Amino acid sequence: MSSKILKISLVILVVVLVEIIGAFIFYENYKPRLSNNLLIYRSIKYGFEIDYPTNLVPEKTFKTFYYLSDKWRAETYVENSRGIPIVSIPVYRIDNNNYYPRYYSAEVRIGASKDPQDIKDCLKADPYSKATSTDEVINGIMFKKFKVQNAGMMQYLNGFSYRTIHNDACYAVEQLAAGSNYRDQASPNDISDSILDSYFNKAGEIIRTFKFIR
């Protein structure tokens, strides 16, 4: 019996050590710190930082919506891309069945890819897209800014994809809003489009703090 207990104890100890090591690696690569009442999400591994309000919680994975996949950037069509979703910062999310909108997500997404095809296409409009790009400088970084837009089946995707090539990788810093525009009878719980737009605009403000640190 004592031998069995010892084995179980050793297994538990190994699991705890793995968790501790994993947490250490995570915080060595992604270091949140406070500055001017904002938290700074810093990725040492990918060499950038971005500020966000203290009431928001970054996520390490991307959620999927009707017109928005969990790939490293919106509307990418490269098969077998090695692009990596790095961080999502949700500004506002709602999911319900009783009032407008049925679902909505305004968020910032940051992904990067060293895939040769992704780098080649980084500063080009996506296939089948009529969107034109504009040049925009954020904290000394020259981005190509693309409009992201899709709609149908009473659902939509809107936003902007800021793309740049840095350290032999294509970076996509994206301001996105995905939601349902299905409307039934009016409800006092409905959220106005102007309020939803304010959350989307807040995502744009967060993107303005993006900078490379190496």
C-alpha positions in Angstrom: 0.0 0.0 0.0 2.8 2.4 0.9 4.5 1.7 -2.5 1.3 2.6 -4.3 0.9 5.8 -2.3 4.5 6.7 -3.1 3.9 6.2 -6.8 0.8 8.4 -6.7 2.7 11.1 -4.8 5.4 11.0 -7.4 2.9 11.4 -10.2 1.3 14.3 -8.5 4.7 15.9 -7.9 5.6 15.6 -11.6 2.3 17.1 -12.7 2.8 20.1 -10.3 6.4 20.6 -11.6 5.2 20.6 -15.2 2.6 23.2 -14.4 5.1 25.4 -12.6 7.6 25.1 -15.5 4.8 25.8 -18.0 3.7 28.9 -16.1 7.3 30.1 -15.9 7.8 29.7 -19.6 4.5 31.5 -20.4 5.3 34.5 -18.2 8.9 34.7 -19.5 7.4 35.0 -23.1 4.3 37.1 -22.2 4.8 39.6 -19.5 1.9 41.8 -18.5 3.0 44.9 -16.5 1.2 48.1 -15.4 1.9 51.5 -16.9 -0.3 54.7 -16.8 -3.3 52.7 -15.6 -3.0 50.3 -18.5 -1.6 46.8 -18.7 1.1 46.2 -21.2 1.0 42.8 -23.0 4.6 42.1 -23.9 5.6 39.1 -26.0 9.4 38.5 -25.7 9.1 35.6 -28.1 7.5 37.6 -30.9 9.1 40.9 -30.0 6.2 43.3 -29.5 4.1 45.0 -26.9 0.6 46.5 -26.8 -1.3 48.3 -24.1 -4.8 47.4 -23.0 -7.3 48.5 -20.3 -7.0 46.7 -16.9 -10.6 45.3 -17.2 -9.8 43.3 -20.3 -8.3 39.8 -20.3 -6.1 38.6 -23.2 -6.6 35.2 -24.6 -4.0 32.8 -26.1 -6.4 31.3 -28.7 -8.8 32.8 -31.3 -12.5 32.0 -31.1 -14.5 31.2 -34.3 -17.5 33.0 -35.6 -19.6 32.6 -38.8 -17.2 34.6 -41.0 -14.2 34.6 -38.7 -11.9 31.6 -38.3 -9.4 30.8 -35.6 -6.5 31.2 -38.0 -3.6 33.5 -37.4 -5.3 36.3 -39.4 -8.7 37.0 -40.8 -9.5 35.9 -44.4 -6.4 34.0 -45.0 -6.7 31.3 -47.6 -3.2 29.7 -47.5 -3.4 26.0 -47.1 -1.2 24.5 -44.4 0.0 27.9 -43.3 2.4 27.9 -40.3 1.0 31.2 -39.1 0.5 31.4 -35.3 -2.4 33.1 -33.5 -0.5 35.0 -30.7 -3.0 36.9 -28.7 -6.6 38.1 -28.8 -7.8 41.0 -26.6 -11.6 40.9 -26.5 -13.1 44.4 -25.8 -16.7 43.2 -25.6 -18.6 40.0 -26.2 -22.2 39.0 -25.9 -24.0 35.8 -26.8 -27.8 35.5 -26.3 -31.0 34.4 -27.9 -33.5 37.0 -26.8 -32.4 40.4 -28.0 -30.2 42.4 -30.4 -27.5 41.5 -31.2 -27.8 37.7 -30.9 -24.0 37.7 -30.7 -21.2 40.2 -31.0 -17.5 40.3 -30.5 -15.2 43.3 -30.8 -11.6 42.4 -30.4 -7.9 42.9 -31.3 -6.1 40.0 -32.7 -2.4 39.6 -33.3 -0.9 36.8 -35.3 2.4 36.2 -37.2 3.7 33.9 -39.8 7.1 32.9 -41.2 5.5 30.9 -44.0 7.1 32.0 -47.3 3.8 32.2 -49.0 2.3 34.3 -46.1 5.2 36.7 -46.3 4.9 36.9 -50.1 1.2 37.8 -49.7 1.5 39.9 -46.6 1.1 43.3 -48.2 -1.3 42.2 -50.9 -5.1 42.1 -50.8 -6.6 38.7 -50.2 -7.7 36.7 -53.2 -11.3 37.5 -54.4 -11.2 40.7 -52.3 -11.8 44.0 -53.9 -10.4 45.9 -50.9 -7.7 48.4 -51.5 -5.0 49.1 -49.0 -3.7 52.4 -47.5 -0.4 53.0 -45.8 -0.5 53.8 -42.1 2.2 54.5 -39.6 1.8 53.3 -36.0 4.6 54.1 -33.6 7.1 54.3 -36.4 5.9 51.1 -38.1 4.7 51.2 -41.7 1.6 49.1 -42.1 -0.6 48.2 -45.0 -4.2 48.7 -43.8 -6.8 46.4 -45.4 -10.6 46.6 -44.9 -12.0 43.3 -43.7 -15.7 42.8 -44.6 -18.1 39.9 -45.2 -21.8 39.5 -44.7 -24.7 37.1 -45.3 -27.2 34.9 -43.5 -27.8 37.8 -41.1 -24.3 37.7 -39.8 -21.2 39.8 -40.6 -17.6 40.5 -40.2 -16.1 44.0 -40.3 -12.8 45.5 -39.4 -9.3 46.3 -40.5 -6.2 44.2 -40.9 -2.9 46.0 -40.4 0.0 44.1 -41.9 3.7 44.5 -41.9 6.9 42.4 -42.4 9.3 42.4 -39.5 12.2 40.1 -38.6 11.4 37.8 -41.5 7.7 37.4 -40.5 4.4 38.7 -41.6 2.5 40.3 -38.7 -1.2 40.9 -38.7 -2.6 43.3 -36.1 -6.4 43.3 -36.5 -9.4 45.3 -35.3 -12.4 43.1 -35.8 -16.1 43.0 -35.1 -18.1 39.8 -35.7 -21.8 39.7 -35.0 -25.4 38.9 -36.0 -27.6 41.6 -37.4 -30.8 39.5 -37.0 -33.6 41.7 -35.6 -36.9 40.4 -34.1 -39.3 42.7 -32.2 -37.7 45.5 -30.2 -36.6 44.8 -26.7 -35.5 47.1 -23.9 -32.4 44.9 -23.7 -31.4 45.6 -27.2 -27.9 47.2 -27.6 -27.7 50.1 -30.0 -25.3 50.0 -32.9 -23.7 53.2 -31.6 -22.7 51.4 -28.4 -21.4 48.4 -30.4 -19.4 50.8 -32.6 -17.9 52.3 -29.4 -16.4 48.9 -28.5 -15.1 48.4 -32.0 -13.5 51.9 -31.9 -11.9 51.0 -28.5 -10.2 48.1 -30.3 -8.7 50.6 -32.7 -7.4 52.7 -29.8 -5.6 49.6 -28.4 -4.0 48.9 -31.8 -2.5 52.5 -31.7 -0.3 51.4 -28.8 1.3 48.5 -30.7 5.1 48.6 -31.0 8.0 46.3 -31.7 10.6 45.9 -28.9 13.2 44.2 -31.0 
